[in-house]
Amino acid sequence: MKTAFAQRRRALQRLLAAERVGSLVVTQPANWYYLTGFTGEAGALVVSRRGVALITDGRFVAQARTETSGVRIVQQTGSLAASVGQFLKSAGGGKVGFDASQITVGQFRVLRKTAGGRARWIAAAGYVERLRRRKEAQEIAQMRKAAILAGQVLEDALKMLKPGVRELEIAAEIEYQMRMRGASGPAFETIVAFGERSAYPHARATAKRLRKNELVVLDLGAILAHYCSDITRTVVVGRAPARIRRWHRAVQEAQSAAIDTVHVGVPCGEVDAAARRVLAGYRLDRYFVHSTGHGLGLEVHEDPRVAKAQKQTLEPGNVITIEPGVYVPDVGGIRIEDDVAVHAERTEVLTRVPRDLIEI
């Protein structure tokens, strides 16, 4: 794995050279891990064409030395921003890239002041994320395991769905079972929504108790060896009425159409449009209130975005979710979500749970 970290750093250094950026300040934890293997909670990475330095406080110095290879470890003195600025000043300044979305105004002011006048600050958002977008074979293998784990947890959670159980109980059991199977935790706060609350795409679990003949939306993801999965299924506790069957069939067909559109070179907006066309045919498109999917990896939301009018094309190594839904206020919602890996000559659905309507 250390070889992979070194290769990623060299790829970033080549990108910096091409963009004529002398140094890049990396302040996002997922990016630290991607480039070095460091899993600490505080720090900043300074990547230049000459080398890589990780600046962190005394709590994480020993950990950083254990987890990284080929990286200079610098213990901060004072605030992190001031320490990074001093490091840049001692390195001679030059063009320094930073991501304004990952740093506060106050931190930037300290950086600029302590780095001195020789540092010329330039906007350099998304450099590491550009590399992370294309997963390596070993990353996809890990995400496949995370996806299978999440599916196993979901199928076990279905056995708990009986009238009287609370949303919070199901969510707690799901996250417990993730850890019991080796996950470090949930990729996001587990969504468990009963009845009319299933019409809220990001409903948080509450003390609501399940009643017979209600819809249930379960949306969960696990982090396994740093990589995320994300899966959603919709269940009816009882016998589904005709309109619910129709809605579920529409969402299932919309998801299948979107998955069938996923190929190298296809714009992400076309994948989104494929799902919307199916829902429009059922006159349900106005109840689809979010994008069709998103990138997945070290974070649960990454590039590329699978949304309306997105022109970015799919590349080998992309891993995306496909998750169309229908949400009818005061009635309920239906969503089906799977994780899809884009390979050079094929696509692969990483999640393995059947997509048919589940009635319990």
Beta strands, then each sheet from edge to edge (+ up, - down):
strand 1: 23-26
strand 2: 44-48
strand 3: 52-56
strand 4: 72-75
strand 5: 94-98
strand 6: 119-123
strand 7: 185-186
strand 8: 191-194
strand 9: 214-220
strand 10: 222-224
strand 11: 227-228
strand 12: 231-237
strand 13: 293-295
strand 14: 302-306
strand 15: 319-322
strand 16: 325-328
strand 17: 332-335
strand 18: 338-342
strand 19: 347-349
strand 20: 358-359
sheet 1: 4+ 3+ 2- 1+ 5+ 6+
sheet 2: 7+ 10- 11+
sheet 3: 8+ 9- 12+ 20+
sheet 4: 13+ 14-
sheet 5: 15+ 18- 19+
sheet 6: 16+ 17-
end
